Amino acid sequence: MSFAPFSAIDHVQLAAPSGSEDKARRFYRDVLGMMEVPKPPALARRGGVWFASGDVQIHIGIEEEFRSARKAHPALRCAAYDELLQRLRDAGTEVVEVNDIPGVRRAHIHDPFGNRIELMAAK
C-alpha cells in the first residue's frame, strides 16, 4: 500500500459500568477539563457520555459486563502538562510519571473506572 489510509483518530471509546455517567462527567469534564458533547438521540438511549477537547474525543460507553482497560490506553498530548498533572493530584488522582523514553515527558493515570490513560507533554 503506497498511501496512508488514515489521517487522524476520530475518537477513542473507553468502557464504564452501568449508571456511571455522572462519575464520568466529574472526572472527564470537571477534572480533565473536557467539554461534554451531546450524543445523537438514537445513541443516547444506550447510556454513556461523550467528551471533547479540541480535536480529541473520548466516548465513554456503558458495558454491562464491564472490565477496565488496564494495559490498552489512549495517549493524550497535553499543552498545559504540568498544570494538568497538578490539577489531577489536587483532585486525588494518582499520577505516575515515567521517564523511560528519552526526551518525552509522560505520565499514567486511571479514570474512576480503572481505565488507563497516558498523558504526554506537548512538544
Backbone as CSV, one residue per row, in Angstrom:
resi,resn,N_x,N_y,N_z,CA_x,CA_y,CA_z,C_x,C_y,C_z
1,MET,0.854,-1.171,0.000,0.000,0.000,0.000,0.900,1.235,0.000
2,SER,0.748,2.090,-0.979,1.627,3.244,-1.101,0.997,4.535,-0.599
3,PHE,-0.168,4.475,-0.030,-0.791,5.683,0.507,-1.132,5.461,1.973
4,ALA,-1.311,6.569,2.694,-1.692,6.479,4.101,-3.217,6.537,4.179
5,PRO,-3.878,5.450,4.531,-5.330,5.430,4.504,-6.002,6.233,5.615
6,PHE,-5.271,6.592,6.663,-5.884,7.305,7.781,-5.153,8.616,8.026
7,SER,-5.909,9.644,8.405,-5.290,10.943,8.670,-5.380,11.349,10.136
8,ALA,-6.279,10.735,10.898,-6.439,11.073,12.314,-7.327,10.023,12.970
9,ILE,-7.307,10.004,14.279,-8.256,9.192,15.042,-9.447,10.080,15.352
10,ASP,-10.637,9.633,15.008,-11.845,10.416,15.259,-12.174,10.452,16.751
11,HIS,-12.120,9.298,17.400,-12.380,9.243,18.841,-11.824,7.933,19.402
12,VAL,-11.723,7.897,20.711,-11.366,6.674,21.434,-12.544,6.363,22.335
13,GLN,-12.957,5.115,22.357,-14.034,4.721,23.262,-13.454,3.917,24.406
14,LEU,-13.836,4.311,25.610,-13.499,3.578,26.820,-14.802,3.104,27.444
15,ALA,-14.745,2.012,28.156,-15.948,1.454,28.760,-16.069,1.862,30.221
16,ALA,-17.304,1.810,30.697,-17.610,2.107,32.093,-18.816,1.267,32.497
17,PRO,-18.996,1.048,33.796,-20.150,0.264,34.238,-21.456,1.050,34.111
18,SER,-22.543,0.340,34.097,-23.870,0.931,34.002,-24.095,1.973,35.095
19,GLY,-24.730,3.081,34.728,-25.075,4.119,35.702,-23.934,5.016,36.110
20,SER,-22.838,5.029,35.366,-21.651,5.785,35.792,-21.445,7.101,35.045
21,GLU,-22.453,7.579,34.335,-22.305,8.804,33.548,-21.921,10.012,34.400
22,ASP,-22.545,10.179,35.565,-22.207,11.338,36.407,-20.777,11.262,36.926
23,LYS,-20.337,10.078,37.257,-18.950,9.889,37.696,-17.991,10.229,36.544
24,ALA,-18.346,9.840,35.329,-17.533,10.172,34.148,-17.484,11.681,33.955
25,ARG,-18.612,12.355,34.120,-18.645,13.821,33.984,-17.736,14.493,35.005
26,ARG,-17.789,14.018,36.237,-16.947,14.633,37.273,-15.468,14.500,36.933
27,PHE,-15.065,13.404,36.325,-13.647,13.201,36.000,-13.273,13.866,34.674
28,TYR,-13.928,13.484,33.599,-13.529,13.956,32.271,-13.844,15.436,32.061
29,ARG,-14.968,15.901,32.565,-15.332,17.311,32.412,-14.712,18.167,33.507
30,ASP,-14.962,17.811,34.765,-14.577,18.679,35.865,-13.092,18.621,36.201
31,VAL,-12.479,17.452,36.104,-11.051,17.333,36.446,-10.170,17.511,35.212
32,LEU,-10.430,16.752,34.149,-9.595,16.865,32.956,-9.883,18.136,32.159
33,GLY,-11.060,18.715,32.318,-11.388,19.959,31.627,-11.940,19.784,30.221
34,MET,-12.416,18.597,29.898,-13.013,18.366,28.578,-14.459,18.882,28.576
35,MET,-14.989,19.114,27.378,-16.380,19.538,27.248,-17.241,18.331,26.898
36,GLU,-18.439,18.269,27.486,-19.359,17.199,27.121,-19.947,17.495,25.744
37,VAL,-20.029,16.462,24.920,-20.591,16.555,23.573,-21.918,15.802,23.573
38,PRO,-22.999,16.437,23.115,-24.282,15.717,23.083,-24.214,14.498,22.168
39,LYS,-24.758,13.400,22.643,-24.842,12.185,21.820,-26.085,12.269,20.947
40,PRO,-26.041,11.719,19.750,-27.258,11.645,18.935,-28.339,10.883,19.708
41,PRO,-29.608,11.295,19.577,-30.687,10.668,20.370,-30.730,9.143,20.277
42,ALA,-30.502,8.585,19.110,-30.554,7.128,18.968,-29.462,6.449,19.791
43,LEU,-28.319,7.101,19.935,-27.221,6.533,20.721,-27.344,6.874,22.201
44,ALA,-27.957,8.002,22.515,-28.099,8.425,23.913,-28.909,7.414,24.723
45,ARG,-29.824,6.716,24.069,-30.640,5.717,24.782,-29.802,4.572,25.340
46,ARG,-28.625,4.366,24.770,-27.748,3.274,25.230,-26.977,3.643,26.492
47,GLY,-27.020,4.920,26.867,-26.242,5.385,28.000,-24.862,5.810,27.551
48,GLY,-24.044,6.172,28.491,-22.705,6.650,28.175,-22.691,8.146,27.982
49,VAL,-21.507,8.678,27.753,-21.342,10.123,27.605,-20.098,10.380,26.765
50,TRP,-20.128,11.450,25.966,-19.006,11.796,25.089,-18.376,13.103,25.538
51,PHE,-17.048,13.200,25.357,-16.294,14.400,25.737,-15.350,14.798,24.617
52,ALA,-15.030,16.103,24.559,-14.104,16.599,23.544,-13.233,17.700,24.128
53,SER,-12.027,17.796,23.575,-11.099,18.892,23.847,-10.333,19.114,22.549
54,GLY,-10.610,20.218,21.861,-10.014,20.417,20.541,-10.469,19.303,19.615
55,ASP,-9.526,18.663,18.932,-9.840,17.567,18.020,-9.872,16.204,18.705
56,VAL,-9.664,16.163,20.006,-9.631,14.901,20.758,-11.021,14.599,21.304
57,GLN,-11.519,13.408,21.027,-12.788,12.972,21.608,-12.607,11.647,22.334
58,ILE,-13.213,11.566,23.502,-13.273,10.317,24.256,-14.747,10.010,24.484
59,HIS,-15.157,8.827,24.079,-16.525,8.366,24.283,-16.510,7.330,25.401
60,ILE,-17.332,7.554,26.390,-17.475,6.592,27.478,-18.735,5.785,27.187
61,GLY,-18.548,4.504,26.908,-19.666,3.616,26.593,-19.976,2.707,27.764
62,ILE,-21.240,2.431,27.942,-21.679,1.551,29.030,-21.535,0.100,28.589
63,GLU,-20.902,-0.663,29.444,-20.683,-2.079,29.162,-21.226,-2.885,30.344
64,GLU,-22.198,-3.721,30.074,-22.854,-4.489,31.144,-21.867,-5.368,31.915
65,GLU,-21.008,-6.083,31.221,-20.008,-6.918,31.895,-18.677,-6.187,31.854
66,PHE,-18.650,-5.022,32.478,-17.522,-4.103,32.409,-16.248,-4.673,33.029
67,ARG,-15.146,-4.478,32.314,-13.792,-4.721,32.825,-12.938,-3.560,32.347
68,SER,-12.196,-2.952,33.235,-11.393,-1.791,32.867,-10.240,-2.186,31.949
69,ALA,-9.810,-1.227,31.139,-8.654,-1.416,30.260,-7.405,-1.019,31.049
70,ARG,-6.693,-1.989,31.573,-5.531,-1.728,32.428,-4.253,-1.558,31.612
71,LYS,-4.189,-2.101,30.418,-2.997,-2.013,29.569,-3.276,-1.139,28.343
72,ALA,-4.295,-1.495,27.561,-4.659,-0.694,26.391,-5.074,0.692,26.879
73,HIS,-4.715,1.741,26.119,-4.990,3.092,26.597,-4.856,4.124,25.486
74,PRO,-5.565,5.248,25.631,-5.279,6.382,24.757,-4.098,7.155,25.341
75,ALA,-3.330,7.797,24.475,-2.253,8.687,24.910,-2.632,10.084,24.433
76,LEU,-2.782,11.002,25.368,-3.246,12.352,25.066,-2.097,13.343,25.205
77,ARG,-1.864,14.130,24.165,-0.824,15.164,24.195,-1.415,16.405,24.858
78,CYS,-0.723,16.921,25.866,-1.250,17.994,26.709,-0.433,19.278,26.554
79,ALA,-1.119,20.375,26.225,-0.458,21.680,26.088,-0.031,22.213,27.454
80,ALA,-0.852,22.048,28.467,-0.553,22.539,29.818,-0.307,21.332,30.729
81,TYR,0.702,20.564,30.378,1.003,19.285,31.031,1.182,19.429,32.546
82,ASP,2.071,20.312,32.984,2.345,20.449,34.419,1.110,20.885,35.194
83,GLU,0.356,21.822,34.638,-0.858,22.292,35.300,-1.899,21.181,35.400
84,LEU,-2.007,20.373,34.336,-2.968,19.275,34.361,-2.575,18.232,35.406
85,LEU,-1.292,17.893,35.471,-0.867,16.909,36.482,-1.163,17.414,37.886
86,GLN,-0.937,18.699,38.130,-1.228,19.265,39.453,-2.723,19.227,39.742
87,ARG,-3.521,19.540,38.742,-4.979,19.511,38.895,-5.458,18.102,39.226
88,LEU,-4.877,17.106,38.557,-5.221,15.722,38.839,-4.844,15.334,40.265
89,ARG,-3.643,15.709,40.666,-3.204,15.400,42.036,-4.109,16.076,43.067
90,ASP,-4.452,17.347,42.815,-5.332,18.073,43.733,-6.705,17.407,43.849
91,ALA,-7.139,16.737,42.781,-8.431,16.046,42.780,-8.334,14.636,43.358
92,GLY,-7.130,14.239,43.783,-6.956,12.920,44.387,-6.649,11.801,43.410
93,THR,-6.320,12.141,42.162,-5.975,11.128,41.168,-4.497,10.791,41.276
94,GLU,-4.181,9.515,41.327,-2.775,9.101,41.349,-2.158,9.363,39.975
95,VAL,-1.030,10.053,39.976,-0.291,10.367,38.756,1.068,9.690,38.859
96,VAL,1.377,8.842,37.880,2.660,8.135,37.874,3.460,8.625,36.672
97,GLU,4.458,9.461,36.937,5.306,9.950,35.855,6.338,8.880,35.521
98,VAL,6.573,8.685,34.225,7.540,7.693,33.771,8.584,8.379,32.900
99,ASN,9.820,7.908,33.013,10.943,8.521,32.295,11.692,7.487,31.472
100,ASP,10.974,6.616,30.785,11.634,5.528,30.066,11.820,5.796,28.570
101,ILE,11.337,6.939,28.084,11.560,7.328,26.693,12.325,8.645,26.720
102,PRO,13.582,8.649,26.291,14.386,9.872,26.360,13.711,11.047,25.637
103,GLY,13.663,12.185,26.320,13.111,13.392,25.732,11.596,13.481,25.731
104,VAL,10.911,12.501,26.328,9.450,12.505,26.347,8.976,12.569,27.791
105,ARG,8.221,13.614,28.105,7.618,13.731,29.444,6.227,13.123,29.362
106,ARG,5.989,12.111,30.197,4.687,11.459,30.170,4.341,10.901,31.535
107,ALA,3.048,10.649,31.710,2.536,10.123,32.974,1.348,9.216,32.681
108,HIS,1.103,8.308,33.612,-0.066,7.429,33.520,-1.025,7.769,34.657
109,ILE,-2.299,7.764,34.314,-3.364,7.922,35.302,-4.415,6.861,34.990
110,HIS,-5.380,6.730,35.872,-6.532,5.857,35.632,-7.791,6.671,35.892
111,ASP,-8.784,6.479,35.040,-10.055,7.156,35.264,-10.767,6.478,36.437
112,PRO,-11.922,6.987,36.858,-12.597,6.403,38.031,-13.021,4.945,37.852
113,PHE,-12.960,4.449,36.608,-13.382,3.078,36.318,-12.196,2.140,36.155
114,GLY,-10.978,2.679,36.329,-9.774,1.869,36.223,-9.158,1.833,34.839
115,ASN,-9.712,2.575,33.871,-9.134,2.629,32.536,-7.851,3.458,32.553
116,ARG,-6.809,2.928,31.953,-5.508,3.600,31.906,-5.533,4.707,30.843
117,ILE,-4.939,5.843,31.167,-4.790,6.961,30.234,-3.358,7.466,30.351
118,GLU,-2.724,7.672,29.222,-1.371,8.233,29.197,-1.462,9.702,28.830
119,LEU,-0.749,10.529,29.556,-0.680,11.958,29.277,0.735,12.287,28.852
120,MET,0.871,13.028,27.770,2.194,13.366,27.234,2.295,14.877,27.106
121,ALA,3.445,15.428,27.511,3.670,16.866,27.366,3.800,17.187,25.887
122,ALA,3.157,18.289,25.469,3.250,18.726,24.079,4.690,19.093,23.770
123,LYS,5.071,18.836,22.533,6.446,19.135,22.113,6.556,20.571,21.681
